[in-house]
Amino acid sequence: MPVLKVHTPLPPQPWGWLPTDQFWARALLTPIALIFWLPFFGIIFPLTLHFKVVWWQTALGFYLYHQLWGGLVERLARKRLAQRHRRMLVADADIESSSPEEVPAPVSRLSGLDDYEEFMTRWFGRYDRLVHHVVNLAFLFFIFYPGWWTKALGVLGIIGLTKLVRASARRQTAARALDAPQGGADARRHRLGRRPVACRAGARPAQKTRRGHPLAGC
């Protein structure tokens, strides 16, 4: 099992065993994905064809399969990857770096998912996970419903949600950029306000005592 190239820390699994989008976005092109898909195409999908399951039952069954089996696979994979990472740290403990320069932290490849999590938390608060599950289940219903127009609506809905999240992230980034200089100007004005009025106007120069020590002034 290859080590996943993690650029940002993975969030903890909800309830300790449910899957996370951040993990599966990284594991999609690894052998971990094969462990997830093999039981579905080998057992679950043939059973749905044999028993002629209704479309909404197929969508609900796939969602439960992803939540239960995907969460279990992620939990086991995380433990395996954590053990391998600890062994690598122990093996490299005696190796000293030849360069004193600090290595900058790599940029996250999953900024879109981070923006999505921030968007859901900002708009729905503590109900963000519930809304997240409702959105995913509604998308599966659109995809599994017989007919091409529902599948097209499902894809268009995901595209629209993606554009909305990106627009919201750009607005938040612009707002933070505008607040940063304003905060610096406020701090300078605060420091200036603590000085005497005469010093700010330049009316009273610094004076000295009889022994030549300067008084507190401008």
MARVEXKOL-779986 format. One record per residue: y, x, z of N, C-alpha, C in turn; residue in one letter. Coordinates in steps of 0.001 Angstrom, whole numbers, plus 500000, padded with zeros to 6 digits. Layout:
// residues N
YXZYXZYXZA ...
END
This chain:
// residues 218
498804500849500000500000500000500000501244500883500000M 502051500884498957503216501755498899504286501316499883P 505043502293500313506136502006501236507270501346500478V 507784500245500984508895499567500341510169500361500565L 511000500460499526512277501157499640513294500214500251K 513431500284501548514305499372502274515698499981502339V 516688499293501781518070499764501803518854499129502941H 518476497976503380519117497328504519518021496854505461T 518283496786506760517249496343507689516784494924507372P 515493494723507476514945493394507245515226492499508443L 515590491258508211515789490341509339514446489973509956P 514439489589511206513164489176511817512646487887511200P 511334487720511245510739486511510710511053485318511613Q 511480484189511039511711482993511857510441482562512558P 510568482328513861509444481941514721508361483023514794W 508652484191514258507695485281514346506654485329513250G 506589484328512356505532484333511343505946483701510016W 507103483073509921507536482485508650508046483581507710L 507926483395506403508371484429505454509886484498505360P 510373485628504883511808485834504662512039486197503197T 513163485752502659513492486045501258513753487533501050D 514324488201502062514645489619501911513384490460501737Q 512331490124502479511096490895502348510450490667500990F 510340489413500570509627489121499332510425489532498098W 511733489650498215512503490190497098512174491661496875A 511869492372497951511477493777497828510002493923497452R 509158493019497925507714493142497716507233492472496442A 508134491928495641507729491141494478506964491976493459L 507324493240493278506694494104492287505804495154492939L 505195494825494056504285495724494766502925495052494898T 501893495795495295500580495167495519500578494080496579P 501603494023497407501680492950498401501766491599497714I 502471491538496579502575490278495841501215489834495308A 500348490783494920499013490423494462498197489774495577L 498350490293496792497647489690497930498109488256498144I 499372487996497853499895486640498019499406485713496906F 499408486172495637499138485287494514497653485087494223W 496801486030494557495384485919494210494715484674494793L 494878484360496077494255483130496583494804481866495927P 496073481882495532496651480686494920496021480415493552F 495985481431492686495429481236491345493901481218491346F 493290481788492380491834481799492426491218480595493107G 491951479966494045491375478867494825492243477609494771I 493512477740495142494371476561495308494628475869493975I 495057476617492971495395476006491679494187475354491005F 492994475982490969491835475270490408491475473993491165P 491672473979492474491384472760493240492338471637492866L 493605471958492643494561470917492242494214470328490878T 493680471159489973493261470647488674491981469823488775L 491090470212489669489816469505489787489997468124490408H 490829468030491435491011466766492143492176465947491596F 492850466436490560493947465710489926495004465291490951K 495560466283491599496552466054492639497859465595492004V 498578464706492683499872464220492210500884465361492253V 501914465268491410502874466360491256503574466704492561W 503955465691493346504678465985494571503754466605495619W 502471466261495549501517466905496445501328468381496081Q 501346468669494781501260470070494352502472470862494823T 503664470273494680504879470956495130504866471187496633A 504475470159497392504424470304498845503340471293499260L 502184471252498566501111472193498897501511473634498625G 502207473873497509502657475239497215503673475707498255F 504542474805498687505542475202499680504871475569501002Y 503891474757501417503165475071502644502357476355502492L 501804476552501309501059477802501046501973479014501191Y 503175478908500643504126480019500747504541480251502192H 504779479185502927505220479344504311504119479904505206Q 502891479431505037501805479840505933501199481179505491L 500675481209504262500031482434503783501049483542503529W 502208483188502951503231484198502734503747484791504029G 503919483951505048504353484472506340503319485374506987G 502040485013506851500980485852507422500877487191506698L 500954487157505363500915488404504597502111489290504949V 503282488696505094504461489483505459504320490094506842E 503786489344507772503627489862509139502682491062509160R 501544490945508447500587492050508408501156493247507652L 501878492967506548502468494059505776503543494787506571A 504317494053507333505351494702508148504718495632509179R 503639495186509802502978496039510788502429497296510128K 501820497132508953501261498283508246502357499246507824R 503450498733507293504548499593506857505230500275508039L 505328499574509181505931500185510366505067501333510884A 503750501160510873502858502241511305502960503440510377Q 503024503201509063503157504308508130504494505011508302R 505544504232508555506861504853508750506871505724510000H 506231505274511074506169506090512291505375507378512049R 504297507311511283503531508527510979504360509504510143R 505173508964509225506025509837508427507088510509509292M 507632509786510273508627510385511159508021511481512009L 506796511262512477506126512295513269505824513519512422V 505416513295511172505104514430510293506347515229509932A 507489514572509844508734515255509461509569515666510659D 509026515536511868509826515815513066510186517292513170A 509306518201512686509546519634512816510328520217511642D 510644519386510661511361519869509487512859519708509718I 513600520791509660515044520747509858515747520736508514E 516830519992508465517598519918507225518377521209507015S 518371521700505760519092522927505439520575522691505205S 520980521446505054522383521127504802522968520417506009S 524154520856506500524765520176507647525467518889507284P 525596518594505978526316517398505569525487516151505863E 526196515094506240525539513831506514525247513110505198E 524064512526505135523671511774503948524195510353504086V 525002509850503144525530508486503258524420507462503148P 524604506350503843523622505280503805523593504652502421A 522403504388501884522328503801500538522876502386500529P 523375502002499366523940500671499205522817499651499056V 522992498496499632521959497465499573521769496970498158S 520507496797497750520203496222496452520123494707496540R 520211494168497739520013492735497925521285492088498444L 522432492496497910523689491931498374523764490437498085S 523104489990496988523110488566496690522452487742497781G 521313488205498294520656487502499387521476487565500659L 522124488706500904522995488805502077524163487829501972D 524745487704500786525831486749500580525336485316500767D 524118485042500321523553483695500471523351483350501942Y 522814484299502710522616484056504145523958483821504840E 524958484624504487526282484453505095526900483115504703E 526714482722503456527241481450502982526605480277503738F 525286480292503894524595479211504591525002479151506067M 525138480306506676525521480339508091526950479841508288T 527859480220507372529260479828507509529451478327507288R 528668477732506379528864476325506046528039475381506926W 526863475795507355525969474875508057525654475296509480F 526131476457509907525972476864511288524511477000511696G 524157476369512812522800476500513328521781475712512519R 522246474874511591521327474120510733521091474821509393Y 521466476079509291521345476767508002519897476912507561D 518972477171508490517575477311508117516996475983507630R 517390474881508258516917473570507825517404473267506412L 518683473523506143519225473290504803518556474213503792V 518269475421504199517587476370503313516223475835502889H 515449475294503823514132474748503491514260473500502619H 515260472679502881515457471479502068515795471849500630V 516654472848500445517025473283499097515805473831498355V 515011474649499019513820475211498372512805474127498005N 512595473175498915511638472113498640512131471207497517L 513425470927497481513982470120496386513830470831495053A 514010472143495037513817472900493792512370472801493304F 511418472898494214510013472773493821509707471379493295L 510293470355493885510085468993493386510601468856491954F 511753469439491683512294469389490320511399470152489342F 510841471282489787510020472098488892508662471444488617I 508045470853489627506706470293489461506728468862488921F 507875468231488872507924466867488339507645466903486837Y 506803465983486331506501465996484889507742465687484057P 507991466521483084509171466344482234510014467597482215G 510602467889481063511378469116480918512757469007481528W 513323467772481580514696467639482036514835467932483525W 513799467602484326513866467927485755513805469433485974T 512974470111485181512915471570485296514255472188484900K 514884471644483860516200472151483454517233471910484555A 517174470733485192518103470458486290517876471401487463L 516621471692487742516326472622488827516890474008488569G 516719474494487338517254475814486987518776475813487017V 519384474746486473520846474657486494521374474569487924L 520641473876488789521057473802490188521050475162490862G 520009475970490602519952477320491171521080478184490622I 521355478058489315522452478836488722523796478430489327I 524002477111489487525248476648490103525395477112491534G 524306477072492308524362477539493690524656479035493742L 524070479801492813524323481240492776525791481540492484T 526373480827491522527787481038491196528683480634492369K 528313479563493070529101479138494225529062480179495332L 527881480738495589527752481758496630528542483009496253V 528480483422494991529225484605494563530729484387494644R 531185483192494263532615482902494367533065482912495826A 532251482346496702532588482357498121532613483773498674S 531662484613498245531639486004498706532866486765498219A 533289486506496974534495487174496471535732486744497253R 535813485454497596536961484995498391536966485633499770R 535799485748500385535735486372501703536110487854501627Q 535658488542500575536011489956500416537512490124500205T 538111489249499386539556489322499157540332489015500436A 539853488054501223540532487719502476540475488878503466A 539329489573503537539235490727504431540141491856503968R 540243492037502643541120493085502127542586492798502424A 542974491531502413544359491172502727544639491264504217L 543645490984505045543848491035506493543936492460507012D 543308493419506348543305494795506847544695495415506862A 545491495401505770546856495961505839547759495184506779P 547564493876506855548393493067507755548181493478509198Q 546902493775509541546622494213510903547280495543511212G 547305496472510216547965497758510440549458497609510610G 550082496723509831551522496501509964551852495883511316A 550996494952511780551237494347513089551146495395514188D 550179496324514055550054497362515073551279498276515092A 551801498616513893553001499457513848554203498745514438R 554336497445514136555448496696514716555311496591516231R 554065496483516707553859496398518150554249497699518830H 553869498843518198554265500123518784555773500309518720R 556411499854517654557854499973517532558566499097518545L 557983497929518832558615497026519780558592497544521199G 557696498481521506557635499026522858558696500093523091R 559336500590522028560395501596522195561710500917522550R 562609501620523175563916501033523523564677500617522280P 565551499628522458566336499130521338567279500205520820V 567846500999521728568766502045521319568074503098520467A 566773503353520769566034504337519984565791503823518577C 565463502541518477565228501983517153566510501979516316R 567658501756516973568926501736516241569473503133516002A 568941504129516738569439505503516580570779505710517235G 571133504888518252572458504966518854572522506000519957A 571375506288520635571438507183521794570498508349521565R 571015509550521402570137510712521236569515511103522571P 568533511977522491567878512447523710568849513287524530A 568877513078525874569768513779526782568965514755527626Q 569655515704528227569027516698529074569600516624530475K 568789517027531424569240517081532810569977518397533022T 570440518621534266571146519846534579570248521070534427R 568932520904534688568012522045534574567511522227533141R 567956521412532231567569521602530844566355520817530397G 565774519991531301564622519189530915565073517949530183H 564466517608529070564921516403528330564489515135529039P 565359514136528941565037512817529449564195512058528415L 563479511043528903562698510205527976563636509413527106A 563614509674525827564508508989524913563876508809523571G 564672508877522534564192508637521186563334509803520735C 
END
